[in-house]
Amino acid sequence: MVDVFHKHIQDSLANENLQSALDANAEKRINARLGAIQSLPEDWNVMRKRAHEVRLHTINNLDVYLEQFINQVEENGVIVHHAADASQAVQIVLDLARERDCNLIAKSKTMVSEEIGLNHILEENGIEAVETDLGEYIIQLRGEPPAHIITPAVHLRKEDCAVTFQEKLGIPYTEDIATMTAAARNELRQTFLKAEIGLSGVNFGVAETGTLCIVTNEGNGRMVTTLPKVHIALMGIERLVPTMDDLGLMLELLPRSATGQKITVYTQLMNKPRQPGEVDGPHERHLILLDNGRSAMRESPLAEALLCIRCGACLNACPVFAEIGGHAYVNDNGKSSTYPGPIGSIVSPGLFGQSEFGQLARASSLCGACKEACPVDIDLPKLLLRVRAGGINMIPEVASKKIPVQVYWGMRFYTWIAKDPRRYKAVQKVGGFFSRIIALRSGWLKLPAFTGWGYSKDLPRPAQETFHDIWKARLGTPTAIEQAKYEGEGKPARSIEGETIPQPDLDSLIQKFTKELVALEGTFTACSETELPQLVYEALQSQGINSLLAWDDDQLPEGLAESLRVKGVNITQELDADVKAGLSGASGGIAASGTLILPSGPGKPQFVSLLPEVHFVILRAGDIYSDLAQVMKNREILDASVISLISGPSRTADIEMTLTIGVHGPSQVNVFCLEGK
């Protein structure tokens, strides 16, 4: 009898539609990641090993950093709640909603909410929770769980989405992805504006500052944390980094690994709720810190999996996931694992039990592709083997088992062979000899089904040549190879300790910023303050726009707002979702990624850069920084209640990995850069 897990695998392999969708995802994600890591400021392996050390140090000292983080978060005015398990976390959300007579919650994508089954329980209690990430929204309409950590609707083709939108939204059938995205935008805009509570996850919490960091591309993350009066953030207790510098390191690695971007469109650094004089942002910001098995896992042989930053790179790299997809990862009752793929095959049994999800670790070839792709260098194959050996209770469970005599003597014999290079080489040659002369009709060898081999695996055929022989024949001697490695294309890792790194001049920074912004579909116009009013006016006129949401006059270059009013432009600082354009300043830019830095504050409404379809930004050339690390060292910039790092227009690739510009945030970002310091 085939068990439920294997039945799901067989169904996935037989599903041609799914296979086509998974093939497209894997190819595009892998290529995008490989391209993006080439633009890192340092060598990939150097940075990922440093990230590993930061995360490992944090997990090893989690109690210390949690205490520091909680103290700082509370000092910032955020209300902290502690949830030992899923039921407590759900109850906290329910209580907060009931106390505020809330009937509608707008949600940004959060795997923690999936982990605790939040939506279902909210629905049972008469509270509508609407997913606002496009992929999550689609699968919510279909009543399905996410199929991927980053791309929830990875298993669907555009035809599937078209049918769903026709049936659930009542729009005419269309396979045009831009049209479907626009339909979702229109539906969800009212959710953002009407929701009493916004709920999000947390990508990283920073212990030294109490900062909550979330990264999104569509703009829905900013919507749910800015427009509703109450914001609730769900965060696993392991998602900490000690300092802002450490956060900068993670933000270099996470988007490149997740979506192949240098930085996500929106990186939000949230320190406080709305402050006096601010016209938007939540009056209350709540943080729910969830354990739900993490403390126990931290004391287990699977603790290293807590280093995960949920980028999904291991899923994209895994040849097994690429064939079966996320929905095939189920327990014996057919319940989907919240976390699929290589990392899910470790985290799920680690958090929810070996008996519940331990079998998932066998859906792996142990090829090591997941480890190579991991931006924090988690040894995933090692952890998968630990799950196979018993997971959390590995050591006592294995010690209590009596090893079969044939396995014992087989391993002793293998050990005797492997200890001596001459014996090992001789056995390889014998295997190669027999591989050449034995007639093979249906594979090399199938073992009895009770062994597990032969049902879904074949014993590999011995190689006809040893790897060492192939190595020498094709590439020459090891000495020559090593010499070529260091004299040829090998690029030494960059070391910055004790090194004075020359800073680029202003013209170079501007050129780099312009190149990166334009690559992200933004526009750049260099001008003087005298030229600015006419250029902004002409840009408005070219699009038939005569009204602006704007920062207060004194937060913009002197005389700009008044000059536009004289020309007949209507300017308001009041929230109006129908106004098509917004005008804001920026406290800085980041040349390496074409990113704008927008702080909140009195006279600086966040909705100006969020709600309109067109965003005009005034940036001074002298405020352009070289890279993200430089910004993270500037505590003055990061002192606002909320800092938004914006990189081009909002975008999504949730339907068939097709890039679509303009989702919940602006579809245009136009920068006017003022000359000089």
C-alpha positions as CSV (number, residue, x, y, z in Angstrom):
1,M,0.0,0.0,0.0
2,V,1.4,3.4,-1.0
3,D,1.4,5.9,1.9
4,V,-0.1,9.4,1.6
5,F,3.3,11.1,1.2
6,H,4.3,8.9,-1.8
7,K,0.8,9.2,-3.2
8,H,1.2,13.0,-3.3
9,I,4.6,12.6,-4.9
10,Q,3.2,10.4,-7.6
11,D,0.3,12.8,-8.3
12,S,2.7,15.7,-8.6
13,L,5.0,13.8,-11.0
14,A,1.9,12.9,-13.2
15,N,0.6,16.5,-13.2
16,E,1.9,18.0,-16.5
17,N,0.5,21.5,-15.6
18,L,2.4,21.5,-12.3
19,Q,5.6,20.2,-14.0
20,S,5.5,23.0,-16.5
21,A,5.0,25.6,-13.7
22,L,7.8,24.2,-11.6
23,D,10.3,24.0,-14.4
24,A,9.7,27.7,-15.2
25,N,10.2,28.7,-11.6
26,A,13.4,26.8,-11.0
27,E,15.1,28.0,-14.1
28,K,14.3,31.6,-13.7
29,R,14.9,31.7,-9.9
30,I,18.3,30.0,-10.2
31,N,19.5,32.2,-13.0
32,A,18.3,35.3,-11.3
33,R,20.1,34.4,-8.1
34,L,23.4,33.5,-9.8
35,G,23.3,36.9,-11.6
36,A,22.5,38.9,-8.5
37,I,25.3,37.5,-6.3
38,Q,27.8,38.7,-8.9
39,S,27.0,42.3,-7.8
40,L,27.7,41.7,-4.1
41,P,30.2,44.1,-2.5
42,E,32.3,41.2,-1.4
43,D,32.9,37.6,-2.4
44,W,29.7,35.5,-2.0
45,N,31.3,32.8,0.2
46,V,32.9,35.3,2.4
47,M,29.6,37.2,3.0
48,R,27.6,34.0,3.6
49,K,30.1,32.6,6.1
50,R,30.0,35.9,7.9
51,A,26.2,35.8,7.9
52,H,26.4,32.2,9.2
53,E,28.5,33.4,12.1
54,V,26.2,36.3,12.9
55,R,23.1,34.1,12.9
56,L,24.8,31.3,14.8
57,H,26.1,33.7,17.5
58,T,22.6,35.1,17.8
59,I,20.9,31.7,18.2
60,N,23.6,30.6,20.7
61,N,22.9,33.8,22.7
62,L,19.2,34.1,22.0
63,D,18.1,34.7,25.6
64,V,20.5,37.7,25.8
65,Y,19.5,39.2,22.5
66,L,15.8,38.6,23.1
67,E,15.9,40.5,26.4
68,Q,17.8,43.4,24.8
69,F,15.4,43.4,21.8
70,I,12.2,43.4,24.0
71,N,13.5,46.2,26.2
72,Q,14.3,48.3,23.2
73,V,11.0,47.6,21.4
74,E,9.0,48.5,24.5
75,E,11.1,51.7,25.0
76,N,10.1,52.6,21.4
77,G,6.5,52.4,22.3
78,V,5.7,49.0,20.7
79,I,3.5,46.6,22.8
80,V,5.1,43.2,23.1
81,H,3.2,39.9,23.6
82,H,4.7,36.5,24.2
83,A,3.2,33.3,22.7
84,A,4.5,30.0,23.8
85,D,2.6,28.1,21.1
86,A,0.2,28.6,18.1
87,S,-3.0,28.7,20.2
88,Q,-1.6,31.5,22.4
89,A,-0.6,33.5,19.4
90,V,-4.0,33.1,17.7
91,Q,-5.7,34.1,21.0
92,I,-3.7,37.3,21.2
93,V,-4.7,38.3,17.7
94,L,-8.4,37.4,18.5
95,D,-8.3,39.4,21.7
96,L,-6.8,42.5,20.0
97,A,-9.4,42.3,17.2
98,R,-12.3,41.9,19.6
99,E,-11.2,44.7,21.9
100,R,-11.2,47.0,18.9
101,D,-14.4,45.7,17.4
102,C,-12.5,44.7,14.3
103,N,-14.2,42.8,11.5
104,L,-11.5,43.1,8.8
105,I,-7.8,42.5,8.9
106,A,-5.5,43.2,6.0
107,K,-2.6,40.8,5.9
108,S,0.8,41.0,4.4
109,K,2.5,37.7,3.6
110,T,3.7,35.9,6.8
111,M,4.6,32.3,7.0
112,V,4.2,32.4,10.8
113,S,0.5,33.1,10.3
114,E,0.3,30.0,8.1
115,E,2.2,28.1,10.8
116,I,-0.3,28.9,13.5
117,G,-3.4,28.5,11.2
118,L,-4.5,32.0,11.9
119,N,-6.8,32.7,8.9
120,H,-9.1,29.7,9.6
121,I,-9.6,30.5,13.2
122,L,-10.3,34.2,12.5
123,E,-12.9,33.2,10.0
124,E,-14.5,30.9,12.5
125,N,-14.8,33.9,14.8
126,G,-16.4,36.2,12.3
127,I,-13.3,38.2,11.4
128,E,-12.3,38.5,7.7
129,A,-8.6,38.2,7.1
130,V,-7.6,39.1,3.6
131,E,-4.3,38.2,2.1
132,T,-2.9,41.1,0.1
133,D,0.3,39.7,-1.5
134,L,-0.8,38.8,-5.0
135,G,0.3,35.1,-4.8
136,E,-1.3,34.7,-1.4
137,Y,-4.5,36.4,-2.5
138,I,-4.8,34.0,-5.5
139,I,-4.4,30.9,-3.4
140,Q,-6.7,32.3,-0.7
141,L,-9.4,32.7,-3.4
142,R,-8.7,29.0,-4.4
143,G,-8.7,27.8,-0.8
144,E,-5.2,26.4,-1.0
145,P,-2.1,26.6,1.2
146,P,1.1,28.3,-0.2
147,A,3.2,26.1,-2.4
148,H,6.5,28.0,-1.8
149,I,8.0,30.2,0.9
150,I,8.5,33.2,-1.5
151,T,6.2,32.4,-4.4
152,P,2.9,31.0,-2.9
153,A,1.3,30.4,-6.3
154,V,4.3,28.8,-7.9
155,H,2.2,25.7,-8.8
156,L,-0.3,27.7,-11.0
157,R,-0.2,28.7,-14.6
158,K,-1.8,31.9,-15.9
159,E,-4.8,29.8,-17.2
160,D,-5.4,28.6,-13.6
161,C,-5.3,32.2,-12.3
162,A,-7.6,33.4,-15.1
163,V,-10.3,30.9,-14.2
164,T,-9.9,31.8,-10.5
165,F,-10.3,35.5,-11.2
166,Q,-13.3,34.9,-13.4
167,E,-15.0,32.7,-10.8
168,K,-14.2,34.7,-7.7
169,L,-13.9,38.3,-8.9
170,G,-16.5,38.1,-11.7
171,I,-14.2,39.7,-14.3
172,P,-14.2,38.5,-17.9
173,Y,-11.8,35.6,-18.6
174,T,-8.4,36.9,-19.5
175,E,-4.9,35.4,-19.6
176,D,-3.3,38.8,-19.7
177,I,-1.2,38.9,-16.5
178,A,-1.1,42.7,-16.3
179,T,-4.9,42.8,-16.4
180,M,-5.3,40.2,-13.7
181,T,-2.8,42.1,-11.5
182,A,-4.8,45.3,-12.0
183,A,-8.0,43.5,-11.0
184,A,-6.4,42.4,-7.8
185,R,-5.1,45.9,-7.1
186,N,-8.6,47.3,-7.5
187,E,-10.2,44.7,-5.2
188,L,-7.5,45.0,-2.5
189,R,-7.3,48.8,-2.5
190,Q,-10.6,49.0,-0.5
191,T,-9.3,46.4,1.9
192,F,-6.3,48.5,2.7
193,L,-8.5,51.6,3.2
194,K,-11.2,49.9,5.3
195,A,-9.2,47.4,7.5
196,E,-9.1,48.3,11.2
197,I,-6.0,46.1,11.7
198,G,-3.0,45.4,9.5
199,L,-1.0,42.3,10.2
200,S,2.4,41.4,8.9
201,G,5.4,39.2,9.6
202,V,8.9,40.3,10.5
203,N,11.9,39.4,8.4
204,F,14.4,40.6,11.0
205,G,14.3,42.2,14.4
206,V,17.3,44.3,15.5
207,A,18.3,43.8,19.1
208,E,20.3,47.1,19.6
209,T,17.5,49.4,18.2
210,G,14.3,47.4,18.5
211,T,13.7,47.8,14.8
212,L,11.2,45.6,12.9
213,C,12.3,45.0,9.3
214,I,10.0,43.7,6.6
215,V,10.8,43.4,2.9
216,T,8.2,43.3,0.1
217,N,8.0,44.1,-3.6
218,E,4.3,44.9,-4.2
219,G,3.7,47.6,-1.6
220,N,1.2,45.7,0.4
221,G,3.6,45.4,3.3
222,R,3.7,49.2,3.5
223,M,0.0,49.4,3.2
224,V,-0.9,47.1,6.1
225,T,1.7,48.7,8.4
226,T,0.8,52.3,7.5
227,L,-2.9,52.8,6.8
228,P,-4.8,50.8,9.5
229,K,-4.9,52.3,13.0
230,V,-3.4,49.1,14.5
231,H,-0.5,47.1,13.3
232,I,0.2,43.6,14.6
233,A,3.6,42.0,13.7
234,L,4.0,38.2,14.1
235,M,7.7,37.2,14.6
236,G,9.4,33.9,15.4
237,I,11.8,34.4,18.3
238,E,14.7,33.3,16.2
239,R,14.5,36.1,13.6
240,L,16.9,38.4,15.4
241,V,20.2,40.1,14.4
242,P,22.3,41.9,17.0
243,T,23.0,45.2,15.2
244,M,22.0,47.4,12.3
245,D,25.3,46.5,10.6
246,D,24.3,42.9,10.8
247,L,20.9,43.8,9.3
248,G,22.7,45.4,6.4
249,L,24.6,42.2,5.8
250,M,21.3,40.2,5.7
251,L,19.7,42.7,3.4
252,E,22.5,42.2,0.9
253,L,22.0,38.4,0.9
254,L,18.2,37.9,1.4
255,P,16.8,39.5,-1.8
256,R,19.5,38.2,-4.0
257,S,18.8,34.7,-2.8
258,A,15.0,35.0,-2.7
259,T,14.1,36.9,-5.9
260,G,17.4,37.7,-7.6
261,Q,17.3,41.4,-6.7
262,K,20.0,43.6,-5.2
263,I,17.3,44.9,-2.8
264,T,13.6,44.5,-2.6
265,V,11.4,47.4,-3.8
266,Y,10.3,48.2,-0.2
267,T,12.5,47.6,2.8
268,Q,10.7,49.0,5.9
269,L,12.5,49.7,9.1
270,M,9.8,50.3,11.8
271,N,10.9,51.6,15.1
272,K,7.8,53.2,16.7
273,P,4.0,53.7,16.2
274,R,2.7,57.0,15.0
275,Q,4.4,60.0,16.7
276,P,3.1,63.4,17.6
277,G,2.7,65.6,14.5
278,E,2.6,62.6,12.1
279,V,-0.6,62.2,10.0
280,D,-0.3,58.5,9.2
281,G,1.1,55.3,10.6
282,P,-0.6,53.1,13.2
283,H,-1.6,54.5,16.6
284,E,-0.7,51.1,18.1
285,R,2.0,48.8,17.0
286,H,1.9,45.3,18.6
287,L,4.6,42.6,18.4
288,I,3.8,38.9,19.0
289,L,6.9,36.9,19.8
290,L,6.2,33.2,19.0
291,D,8.1,30.3,20.3
292,N,6.0,27.3,19.1
293,G,8.8,24.8,19.5
294,R,11.8,27.0,18.6
295,S,13.3,26.9,22.1
296,A,13.2,23.1,22.1
297,M,14.6,23.0,18.6
298,R,17.4,25.3,19.7
299,E,18.5,22.6,22.2
300,S,18.3,19.8,19.6
301,P,20.7,18.5,16.9
302,L,18.6,20.5,14.4
303,A,19.4,23.9,16.0
304,E,21.3,25.1,12.9
305,A,18.1,25.2,10.9
306,L,17.1,28.2,13.1
307,L,19.6,30.2,11.2
308,C,17.3,30.2,8.2
309,I,16.3,33.6,6.9
310,R,13.4,32.2,4.8
311,C,14.7,33.2,1.3
312,G,13.5,30.0,-0.4
313,A,16.8,29.6,-2.3
314,C,17.1,26.0,-1.2
315,L,13.6,25.2,-2.6
316,N,14.6,26.7,-6.0
317,A,17.9,24.8,-6.1
318,C,16.5,21.4,-4.9
319,P,16.0,18.9,-7.8
320,V,13.3,17.1,-5.8
321,F,11.2,20.2,-5.1
322,A,11.5,21.1,-8.7
323,E,9.7,17.9,-9.6
324,I,7.1,17.5,-6.8
325,G,6.4,21.1,-5.6
326,G,5.4,22.4,-2.2
327,H,2.0,20.7,-1.8
328,A,3.6,17.2,-2.0
329,Y,5.2,17.7,1.4
330,V,2.5,16.3,3.7
331,N,2.2,14.2,6.8
332,D,0.4,10.8,7.0
333,N,-2.9,12.5,7.3
334,G,-2.3,14.6,4.1
335,K,-1.8,17.8,6.0
336,S,0.6,20.1,4.1
337,S,3.8,21.2,5.8
338,T,3.9,25.0,6.2
339,Y,7.6,24.9,5.3
340,P,8.3,22.7,2.2
341,G,11.6,21.8,0.5
342,P,14.9,21.1,2.1
343,I,14.6,23.6,4.9
344,G,11.0,22.6,5.5
345,S,12.0,18.9,5.8
346,I,14.1,20.0,8.8
347,V,12.1,22.8,10.3
348,S,8.7,20.9,10.1
349,P,9.9,17.8,12.1
350,G,11.9,20.1,14.3
351,L,8.9,22.3,15.3
352,F,6.0,19.9,14.9
353,G,7.5,16.5,15.7
354,Q,9.5,13.7,14.1
355,S,6.4,11.4,13.9
356,E,4.4,14.1,12.2
357,F,6.8,15.2,9.4
358,G,10.0,13.2,9.8
359,Q,9.4,11.3,6.5
360,L,9.9,14.6,4.5
361,A,13.6,14.3,4.9
362,R,13.6,11.3,2.7
363,A,12.4,13.4,-0.2
364,S,16.0,14.5,-0.9
365,S,18.9,13.4,-3.1
366,L,21.4,14.9,-0.6
367,C,23.2,16.4,-3.6
368,G,24.2,19.5,-1.7
369,A,22.6,22.0,-4.1
370,C,20.6,23.4,-1.2
371,K,23.7,24.1,0.9
372,E,25.5,25.8,-2.0
373,A,22.5,28.1,-2.5
374,C,21.9,28.9,1.2
375,P,22.9,32.6,1.9
376,V,23.7,31.8,5.6
377,D,25.6,28.6,4.8
378,I,23.3,26.1,6.6
379,D,24.6,22.5,6.2
380,L,21.2,21.3,5.0
381,P,22.3,17.8,3.9
382,K,23.8,17.1,7.3
383,L,20.6,18.2,9.0
384,L,18.5,16.1,6.7
385,L,20.5,13.1,7.7
386,R,19.9,13.9,11.3
387,V,16.2,14.0,10.7
388,R,16.4,10.6,9.0
389,A,18.3,9.4,12.1
390,G,15.7,10.6,14.5
391,G,15.6,14.4,14.5
392,I,15.2,16.1,17.8
393,N,15.6,12.8,19.7
394,M,18.3,11.5,17.4
395,I,21.0,10.6,19.9
396,P,18.9,8.5,22.4
397,E,16.7,7.0,19.7
398,V,19.6,5.8,17.6
399,A,21.5,4.5,20.6
400,S,18.6,2.4,21.7
401,K,18.3,0.6,18.4
402,K,20.0,-2.7,17.7
403,I,21.8,-2.5,14.4
404,P,21.0,-5.5,12.1
405,V,24.0,-7.9,11.8
406,Q,24.2,-7.5,8.0
407,V,24.4,-3.7,8.3
408,Y,27.0,-3.9,11.1
409,W,29.4,-6.2,9.1
410,G,28.7,-4.4,5.9
411,M,29.7,-1.1,7.4
412,R,32.8,-2.7,9.0
413,F,33.8,-4.0,5.6
414,Y,33.2,-0.6,3.9
415,T,35.2,1.1,6.7
416,W,38.1,-1.3,6.1
417,I,38.1,-0.5,2.4
418,A,37.7,3.2,2.8
419,K,40.5,3.6,5.3
420,D,43.2,2.7,2.8
421,P,43.4,4.7,-0.5
422,R,45.0,1.7,-2.3
423,R,42.2,-0.7,-1.3
424,Y,39.5,1.9,-2.1
425,K,41.1,2.6,-5.6
426,A,41.3,-1.2,-6.3
427,V,37.6,-1.7,-5.5
428,Q,36.7,1.2,-7.7
429,K,38.5,-0.3,-10.6
430,V,36.9,-3.7,-10.0
431,G,33.5,-2.0,-10.0
432,G,34.3,-0.2,-13.2
433,F,35.4,-3.5,-14.9
434,F,32.2,-5.2,-14.1
435,S,30.2,-2.2,-15.2
436,R,31.7,-2.5,-18.6
437,I,31.1,-6.2,-19.1
438,I,27.7,-6.9,-17.5
439,A,24.8,-6.6,-19.8
440,L,22.2,-4.3,-18.3
441,R,18.6,-4.5,-19.4
442,S,16.5,-2.6,-16.9
443,G,19.0,-0.7,-14.7
444,W,21.9,-1.8,-12.6
445,L,20.3,-3.5,-9.6
446,K,17.1,-3.4,-7.7
447,L,17.0,-4.5,-4.1
448,P,13.9,-5.9,-2.3
449,A,11.1,-3.4,-1.6
450,F,11.5,-3.7,2.2
451,T,14.9,-2.0,2.0
452,G,13.4,1.2,0.6
453,W,15.7,0.8,-2.4
454,G,14.1,-0.4,-5.6
455,Y,10.7,1.2,-4.9
456,S,11.7,4.7,-5.8
457,K,15.6,4.5,-5.9
458,D,18.1,2.4,-7.8
459,L,21.5,1.4,-6.6
460,P,23.8,3.6,-8.8
461,R,25.8,1.8,-11.4
462,P,29.6,1.8,-10.7
463,A,31.5,4.3,-12.7
464,Q,33.6,2.9,-15.5
465,E,36.4,5.4,-14.6
466,T,37.3,6.8,-11.2
467,F,36.9,10.5,-10.7
468,H,40.7,10.8,-10.2
469,D,41.3,9.2,-13.6
470,I,38.8,11.6,-15.2
471,W,40.3,14.6,-13.4
472,K,43.8,13.8,-14.6
473,A,42.8,12.9,-18.2
474,R,40.7,16.1,-18.8
475,L,42.5,18.7,-16.7
476,G,46.0,17.7,-16.1
477,T,47.8,17.1,-12.8
478,P,46.4,18.4,-9.5
479,T,49.5,20.7,-9.2
480,A,48.8,22.3,-12.5
481,I,45.1,22.7,-11.7
482,E,45.8,24.4,-8.4
483,Q,48.2,26.7,-10.1
484,A,45.7,27.7,-12.7
485,K,43.1,28.2,-10.0
486,Y,45.1,31.0,-8.4
487,E,46.7,32.4,-11.5
488,G,43.7,32.3,-13.7
489,E,40.1,33.5,-13.1
490,G,40.2,32.8,-9.3
491,K,39.1,36.0,-7.6
492,P,40.5,36.5,-4.1
493,A,38.0,37.4,-1.4
494,R,37.9,41.0,-0.5
495,S,39.2,41.9,2.9
496,I,38.1,45.1,4.5
497,E,39.5,44.8,8.0
498,G,42.2,47.5,8.5
499,E,41.7,48.5,4.8
500,T,41.0,52.1,3.7
501,I,38.5,51.8,0.9
502,P,38.5,54.8,-1.4
503,Q,35.2,56.5,-1.6
504,P,33.8,57.3,-5.1
505,D,33.4,61.0,-6.1
506,L,30.0,62.6,-6.3
507,D,29.8,62.3,-10.1
508,S,30.5,58.6,-9.9
509,L,27.8,58.2,-7.2
510,I,25.3,60.0,-9.4
511,Q,26.1,57.9,-12.4
512,K,25.8,54.7,-10.5
513,F,22.6,55.7,-8.8
514,T,21.1,56.7,-12.2
515,K,22.1,53.5,-13.9
516,E,20.6,51.4,-11.1
517,L,17.3,53.4,-10.9
518,V,16.8,53.3,-14.6
519,A,17.4,49.5,-14.6
520,L,14.5,49.3,-12.1
521,E,12.1,51.2,-14.4
522,G,12.6,54.5,-12.6
523,T,13.5,57.8,-14.2
524,F,16.2,60.3,-13.3
525,T,16.4,64.0,-14.0
526,A,19.3,66.2,-12.9
527,C,18.4,69.9,-12.4
528,S,18.9,73.0,-10.3
529,E,16.4,74.3,-7.7
530,T,15.5,77.1,-10.2
531,E,14.6,74.6,-12.9
532,L,12.8,72.2,-10.6
533,P,9.2,73.7,-10.4
534,Q,8.9,73.9,-14.2
535,L,10.2,70.3,-14.7
536,V,7.8,68.9,-12.1
537,Y,4.9,70.9,-13.7
538,E,5.8,69.6,-17.2
539,A,6.0,66.0,-15.9
540,L,2.5,66.4,-14.4
541,Q,1.1,67.9,-17.6
542,S,2.5,65.2,-19.8
543,Q,0.4,62.7,-17.9
544,G,-2.7,64.9,-17.6
545,I,-2.4,65.2,-13.8
546,N,-3.4,68.4,-12.0
547,S,-3.5,67.2,-8.4
548,L,-0.8,66.1,-5.9
549,L,-0.6,64.5,-2.6
550,A,2.6,66.1,-1.1
551,W,4.8,66.5,1.9
552,D,4.3,69.8,3.7
553,D,5.7,72.9,2.0
554,D,8.5,73.3,4.5
555,Q,9.7,69.7,3.9
556,L,10.2,70.4,0.2
557,P,12.7,72.7,-1.6
558,E,11.8,76.3,-0.8
559,G,9.1,77.8,-3.1
560,L,8.4,74.5,-5.0
561,A,4.9,73.9,-3.7
562,E,3.9,77.6,-4.1
563,S,5.3,77.7,-7.7
564,L,3.2,74.7,-8.6
565,R,0.0,76.2,-7.0
566,V,0.6,79.3,-9.1
567,K,0.6,77.2,-12.2
568,G,-2.8,75.7,-11.2
569,V,-1.7,72.5,-9.5
570,N,-4.0,71.4,-6.6
571,I,-1.8,70.2,-3.6
572,T,-3.1,68.5,-0.5
573,Q,-1.6,66.8,2.5
574,E,-4.8,64.9,3.3
575,L,-5.2,61.3,2.4
576,D,-7.1,61.0,-0.9
577,A,-6.9,57.6,-2.6
578,D,-8.1,59.1,-5.9
579,V,-5.2,61.5,-6.4
580,K,-2.9,60.1,-9.1
581,A,0.5,61.6,-8.1
582,G,2.5,62.1,-5.0
583,L,5.4,64.5,-4.3
584,S,7.9,63.8,-1.6
585,G,11.5,64.5,-0.7
586,A,14.1,61.9,0.3
587,S,16.7,62.0,3.0
588,G,19.2,60.1,0.8
589,G,19.8,57.6,-1.9
590,I,21.9,54.5,-2.3
591,A,24.0,54.4,-5.4
592,A,24.7,50.6,-5.4
593,S,21.0,49.8,-5.8
594,G,19.2,52.9,-7.0
595,T,17.4,53.1,-3.6
596,L,15.6,56.1,-2.1
597,I,15.6,56.7,1.7
598,L,12.3,58.1,2.9
599,P,11.7,58.8,6.6
600,S,8.4,59.3,8.3
601,G,7.9,62.4,10.4
602,P,5.8,65.5,10.9
603,G,5.0,67.0,7.5
604,K,6.1,63.8,5.7
605,P,3.1,61.6,5.2
606,Q,4.0,58.1,4.1
607,F,0.9,57.7,1.9
608,V,2.3,60.3,-0.5
609,S,4.9,57.7,-1.7
610,L,2.4,54.8,-1.4
611,L,-1.1,55.4,-2.6
612,P,-0.7,57.3,-5.9
613,E,0.2,55.7,-9.2
614,V,3.0,58.2,-9.8
615,H,5.6,59.1,-7.3
616,F,7.8,62.2,-7.8
617,V,10.8,62.4,-5.5
618,I,13.2,65.3,-4.8
619,L,16.7,64.1,-4.0
620,R,19.9,66.2,-3.4
621,A,23.0,64.8,-5.1
622,G,25.0,65.4,-2.0
623,D,22.8,62.9,-0.1
624,I,23.6,59.9,-2.2
625,Y,25.5,57.2,-0.3
626,S,27.7,54.6,-1.8
627,D,26.0,51.5,-0.4
628,L,23.6,50.1,2.2
629,A,26.4,49.5,4.7
630,Q,27.2,53.2,4.7
631,V,23.5,54.0,5.4
632,M,23.3,51.5,8.3
633,K,26.1,53.3,10.1
634,N,24.2,56.7,9.9
635,R,22.0,56.5,13.1
636,E,20.6,60.0,12.3
637,I,18.9,58.7,9.2
638,L,17.6,55.7,11.0
639,D,16.1,57.6,13.9
640,A,12.6,58.1,12.4
641,S,9.6,56.1,13.6
642,V,9.6,54.4,10.1
643,I,12.2,54.5,7.4
644,S,11.2,53.2,3.9
645,L,13.9,52.2,1.5
646,I,12.3,52.4,-2.0
647,S,13.9,50.9,-5.1
648,G,11.8,51.7,-8.2
649,P,8.1,51.1,-8.9
650,S,6.2,48.3,-7.1
651,R,6.3,45.0,-8.9
652,T,5.4,41.3,-8.8
653,A,6.2,38.1,-10.5
654,D,3.7,35.9,-8.7
655,I,1.9,34.7,-11.9
656,E,4.1,32.4,-14.0
657,M,7.2,34.4,-12.9
658,T,6.2,37.2,-15.3
659,L,7.4,40.6,-14.1
660,T,4.6,43.1,-13.8
661,I,5.2,46.7,-12.9
662,G,2.7,48.6,-10.6
663,V,0.9,46.5,-8.0
664,H,-0.3,48.1,-4.8
665,G,2.3,50.9,-4.8
666,P,3.2,53.3,-7.6
667,S,3.9,52.2,-11.1
668,Q,6.2,55.1,-11.7
669,V,9.0,56.5,-9.6
670,N,10.5,59.7,-11.0
671,V,13.5,61.3,-9.3
672,F,14.5,64.9,-9.7
673,C,18.1,65.2,-8.4
674,L,19.2,68.7,-7.3
675,E,22.8,69.6,-8.2
676,G,25.5,70.1,-5.7
677,K,25.8,69.3,-2.0
